[in-house]
Amino acid sequence: MVTESNQQLPKKKKRRLLRLIVLLACFALFVATAVFLIRDFTSGDSRILGFLSPRVTDITTDEFNFTVGRDRVFAYIEGSVVSAGTLGVQVLDTGGRETLRDSFRLARPAIVSSKDRCVAFDIGGSAVRVISSSQILSSIEVTGAVVSASINQNGWFCIVTQEGGGLKGSVTVYNRSGEVVFRVNLGSGYILTAELSPDNKNLAILNLTDFGSRISFYNNIAVEKDEVDHQFDLRDELLIDIKYVSNKDVLAISTDSLYVANINEGSEVLYGFSDKRLGGYTFDGDFIAILIYDHGIGYQGRIVTLLESGTLLGDMTSEREILSMSSVNNILVILRNDGIAFYNEVLDEFPVSGGNASAAGASRALAISQDVALATTDNSAIVIRLEEES
């Protein structure tokens, strides 16, 4: 006798067979597609090449011309290019239109910048201007001679001056409104530079001494004080620059090593290269990059990138002359004698259609963003953009 369940058995077998046929058909289609893609990939016309290799970009350039006298120096603030020369300062927006001009004498022009403003000053003179893309924010005539200036991301700035004869130096700290908030005088030792912490509370001063170099820390400058809180002394070694990498830690660059000095505690060597010669450095991004040469003759050297913790990110040998390096966020821009090249923090070069951008006559590179840089000459700034191929 045939039951109801036995009558449905052939129907179940048919459904299973149908599913098996569909699966086999899908598998066959997948195999055929894969073979097609692999065949095209090996012949250089891959449909999936765009997913497996970096995007190739084109380079476009625009030249901005400035009329601010001789010895021009350049900086970038959000959306604008600033130039300072012997006749004053001038600002052009990204379209090349002038948005600000201020005429004053600068015998030795210099400029430093932060996010949305910059400080133009006269080395050895008295003139200082703090400007945005469209206005003069502070106009200062200091007593003594200006040695250097710095500005943090909040717009607070420091001016280092040499007062009178000898090696007496002073540091004056100004808030974002241009008001004096702190001043310190050093009776001995030549001050190279001074830096303010990101939270505007702590001041670090780099000066030369009879025995070497010194960083003096003044903590919580909102409180009136004369005595230094902490000092980091480096004997028989020349420190050339400092920068706060946190509210309490300062990165210091010497001719032999990278150091991290704490405002309250000791210091440690971040990276040493005493058997090499320092060729250049940049720490304006999320990492530090240094160029070091062998002590021999020639341009062959190494570029090393590392985090502020000392973790090594990249190490690359270059046999071409490197004129300048600049970094922003996780991008490194290198100006070589054959043009400008873009790298990420691990020193992978961005592939560019037609080779690197020509920057004939340029002496300095300024990284602006992941795909924009400036190559500056004595007379102009070349804006270089990376654009994806269409």
C-alpha positions in Angstrom: 0.0 0.0 0.0 1.3 3.4 -0.9 1.0 6.0 1.8 0.8 9.9 1.4 4.4 10.4 2.5 5.6 7.8 0.0 3.7 9.6 -2.8 5.7 12.9 -2.0 9.1 11.3 -2.1 9.7 11.7 -5.8 8.8 15.5 -5.5 11.4 16.0 -2.8 14.1 14.3 -4.9 13.2 16.6 -7.9 13.6 19.7 -5.7 17.0 18.6 -4.4 18.1 17.8 -7.9 16.9 21.2 -9.1 18.9 23.0 -6.3 22.0 21.0 -7.2 21.7 22.0 -10.8 21.4 25.7 -9.8 24.4 25.5 -7.5 26.5 23.9 -10.3 25.4 26.5 -12.7 26.4 29.3 -10.4 29.7 27.7 -9.7 30.4 27.3 -13.4 29.6 31.0 -13.9 31.9 32.0 -11.1 34.8 29.9 -12.5 34.3 31.3 -16.0 34.3 34.9 -14.6 37.4 34.3 -12.5 39.3 32.9 -15.5 38.2 35.9 -17.6 39.4 38.3 -15.0 42.7 36.5 -14.4 43.4 36.3 -18.1 42.8 40.0 -18.5 44.9 40.8 -15.4 47.9 38.9 -16.7 47.6 40.6 -20.1 47.7 44.0 -18.4 44.0 44.9 -18.9 42.6 43.8 -15.6 39.0 44.6 -14.6 40.1 44.4 -10.9 43.4 46.2 -11.2 41.9 49.3 -9.7 41.1 47.4 -6.5 44.6 45.8 -6.2 46.9 48.7 -6.9 47.3 52.3 -5.8 45.4 54.9 -7.8 47.5 56.8 -10.3 47.2 60.6 -10.1 47.9 63.5 -12.4 49.7 66.6 -11.3 48.4 70.2 -12.0 50.3 73.3 -11.1 49.5 77.0 -10.7 52.0 79.8 -10.2 51.3 82.6 -7.8 53.4 85.8 -8.1 54.2 88.1 -5.2 55.4 91.7 -5.1 56.8 92.2 -1.6 60.4 93.0 -2.4 63.4 90.7 -2.1 64.2 87.7 0.1 60.7 86.4 0.1 59.6 83.7 2.5 56.3 81.8 2.4 53.8 80.2 4.6 50.3 78.6 4.3 47.3 79.4 6.5 43.9 77.9 5.9 42.9 78.7 2.3 45.7 81.2 1.6 49.4 81.6 0.8 51.3 84.3 2.6 54.6 85.8 1.5 56.8 88.2 3.5 59.6 90.2 1.8 61.7 93.3 2.3 58.7 95.5 1.5 56.1 93.8 3.7 53.5 91.0 3.5 51.0 89.9 0.9 48.3 87.2 1.0 46.7 85.4 -2.0 43.8 83.0 -1.8 43.8 79.6 -3.5 42.6 81.3 -6.7 45.5 83.7 -6.8 43.5 86.8 -5.7 45.1 89.2 -3.2 43.2 89.4 0.1 45.7 91.4 2.2 48.7 93.6 1.8 50.7 95.4 4.4 53.7 97.5 3.5 56.6 97.8 6.1 60.3 97.4 6.0 61.8 93.9 6.7 65.6 93.8 6.4 65.6 90.0 7.0 62.1 88.6 6.5 60.9 85.6 8.4 57.6 83.9 8.9 56.0 81.2 11.0 52.4 80.0 10.8 49.7 78.0 12.6 46.3 76.9 11.5 44.6 80.2 10.6 47.2 82.9 11.2 50.9 83.6 10.9 53.6 85.8 12.4 55.8 87.8 10.0 58.9 89.4 11.6 62.2 91.1 10.9 65.2 89.1 12.2 67.5 91.6 13.9 64.9 94.3 13.6 61.8 95.4 15.6 58.8 94.9 13.3 56.3 92.0 14.0 52.9 91.5 12.3 50.4 88.8 13.2 48.0 88.3 10.3 45.1 86.2 9.1 44.1 85.7 5.5 42.3 89.1 5.4 43.4 91.3 8.3 46.2 92.5 10.4 45.6 91.1 13.9 48.5 92.6 15.8 51.1 95.2 14.8 54.1 95.2 17.2 57.3 97.1 17.4 59.5 95.5 20.0 62.4 96.9 22.0 65.7 95.2 21.2 66.3 92.9 18.2 64.0 90.1 17.2 65.7 86.7 17.2 62.8 84.4 16.5 59.0 83.9 16.9 56.6 81.0 17.2 52.9 80.5 17.2 50.8 77.6 18.5 47.5 76.2 17.0 45.4 78.5 19.3 47.0 81.6 18.0 49.1 82.4 21.1 52.6 83.5 20.1 56.1 84.1 21.5 58.6 86.7 20.4 62.3 86.2 21.4 64.4 89.4 21.5 68.0 90.2 22.4 68.1 93.2 24.7 71.2 95.4 24.7 74.6 94.0 24.5 76.0 90.7 25.5 73.9 87.5 25.6 70.9 88.8 27.5 67.7 87.6 26.0 63.9 87.9 26.6 60.8 86.0 25.7 57.4 87.6 25.6 54.2 85.5 25.4 51.1 87.0 23.8 47.6 85.6 23.8 45.4 85.3 20.7 44.3 89.0 21.0 47.9 90.2 21.0 48.0 91.0 24.8 51.2 90.3 26.8 50.5 87.5 29.3 54.0 86.5 30.3 57.6 87.7 30.0 60.9 86.2 31.1 64.4 87.6 30.9 67.5 85.3 30.9 70.6 87.0 32.2 73.0 84.6 30.4 72.9 82.3 27.4 71.7 83.2 23.9 68.1 82.3 23.3 67.4 80.5 20.0 63.6 80.0 20.2 60.7 79.6 22.6 57.6 77.4 22.3 54.2 77.5 24.0 52.3 74.3 24.9 49.0 73.5 23.1 47.0 74.4 26.2 48.8 77.8 26.5 50.0 77.0 30.0 53.6 76.0 29.7 56.6 77.7 28.1 59.8 76.0 26.9 62.9 78.2 26.0 65.9 76.8 24.1 69.1 78.7 24.7 72.9 78.1 24.2 75.1 78.0 27.3 78.9 77.9 27.9 78.7 74.1 28.1 76.2 73.2 25.4 72.4 73.6 25.2 69.6 74.1 27.7 65.8 73.9 27.6 64.2 75.9 30.4 60.6 75.0 31.4 58.2 77.6 32.9 55.0 75.8 34.0 51.6 77.4 34.5 52.7 80.8 33.2 49.3 82.2 34.2 51.0 82.6 37.7 53.5 85.4 37.9 57.0 83.9 38.4 60.7 84.5 37.9 62.2 81.1 38.7 62.4 78.3 36.2 60.5 75.1 37.1 62.8 72.6 35.4 65.8 72.5 33.1 67.1 70.0 30.6 70.8 70.4 30.0 72.7 68.8 27.1 76.4 69.1 27.4 78.7 69.3 24.4 75.8 69.0 22.0 73.9 71.6 20.0 70.1 71.6 20.1 68.7 73.4 17.1 65.0 73.3 17.6 62.2 72.3 19.9 58.4 71.7 19.7 55.7 70.6 22.1 54.3 67.3 21.1 51.9 67.3 24.1 51.1 69.7 26.9 54.0 68.2 28.9 56.5 66.8 26.4 58.9 68.6 24.1 60.6 67.1 21.1 64.2 68.5 20.8 66.4 68.1 17.8 70.1 68.1 18.1 72.8 67.6 15.5 73.2 64.0 16.8 69.8 62.8 18.2 66.1 63.3 18.8 65.2 63.8 22.4 61.9 64.0 24.3 62.1 66.2 27.4 59.3 66.4 30.0 58.4 69.7 31.7 58.7 68.1 35.2 61.0 65.1 34.7 64.0 63.9 32.8 64.5 63.1 29.1 65.1 60.2 26.8 66.8 59.7 23.5 64.1 59.0 20.9 66.5 58.3 18.0 70.2 58.6 17.7 72.4 59.2 14.6 75.7 60.4 16.0 77.6 58.5 13.2 75.6 60.5 10.6 75.2 64.1 9.5 71.8 65.8 9.9 70.5 67.1 6.5 67.0 68.2 7.4 63.9 67.5 9.4 60.2 68.1 9.7 57.7 67.4 12.5 54.7 69.4 11.5 52.5 66.3 11.0 51.5 63.2 12.8 55.1 61.9 12.7 58.7 63.0 12.6 60.9 62.8 9.5 64.6 63.3 9.4 67.2 63.3 6.6 70.6 62.0 7.6 73.7 61.7 5.5 76.9 59.7 5.8 79.9 62.0 6.6 81.2 61.4 3.1 80.7 63.7 0.1 77.6 63.4 -2.0 73.8 63.6 -1.7 73.0 59.9 -0.9 71.3 59.7 2.4 68.4 58.1 4.4 65.0 59.4 5.2 63.6 58.0 8.4 60.1 58.5 9.7 59.0 57.7 13.3 56.2 58.4 15.7 56.7 60.7 18.8 56.9 57.5 20.8 60.1 56.5 18.9 58.4 53.7 16.9 60.0 53.5 13.5 57.6 53.9 10.6 59.8 54.0 7.5 63.4 54.0 6.3 64.3 54.9 2.7 67.6 55.5 0.9 67.7 58.4 -1.5 70.5 59.0 -4.0 69.0 62.3 -5.3 69.6 65.7 -3.8 66.9 66.7 -1.4 66.3 70.4 -1.0 63.5 70.5 1.5 61.0 68.3 3.4 57.6 69.2 4.9 54.8 67.2 6.5 51.2 67.6 7.4 49.0 65.0 9.1 50.2 61.7 7.6 51.8 63.1 4.4 55.4 63.9 3.7 56.3 66.2 0.7 59.9 66.1 -0.5 61.4 68.6 -2.9 64.2 66.9 -4.8 66.4 68.2 -7.6 64.1 66.4 -10.1 60.8 67.8 -8.6 58.3 67.3 -5.8 57.2 63.9 -4.6 54.5 62.9 -2.1 54.9 60.1 0.4 52.8 58.6 3.2 54.1 58.1 6.7 55.7 54.7 6.0 57.5 56.3 2.9 55.4 54.7 0.2 55.5 57.2 -2.7 52.3 58.2 -4.4 52.4 57.0 -8.0 52.0 60.0 -10.4 51.3 59.9 -14.1 54.2 61.4 -16.0 56.6 61.5 -13.1 57.1 64.1 -10.4 56.0 67.7 -10.7 58.7 70.0 -12.0 59.7 72.8 -9.6 62.6 74.5 -11.3 64.2 77.1 -9.1 62.3 76.1 -6.0 64.2 76.0 -2.7 61.5 74.9 -0.3 58.5 72.7 -0.1 55.4 73.3 2.0 52.9 70.5 2.6 49.4 71.8 2.7 47.1 68.7 2.6 47.1 65.1 1.4 47.1 66.2 -2.2 48.4 69.9 -2.3 51.8 71.3 -1.7 53.7 74.6 -2.4 57.1 74.8 -4.1 58.5 78.2 -3.3 61.1 80.3 -5.2 62.5 83.7 -4.4 59.7 85.3 -6.5 56.8 83.0 -6.6 55.0 80.0 -5.1 54.0 77.0 -7.3 50.8 75.4 -6.1 51.0 71.6 -6.9 47.9 69.5 -6.8 47.4 65.7 -7.1 44.3 64.8 -9.0 42.9 61.4 -9.7 43.0 60.4 -13.3 39.6 60.4 -14.9 
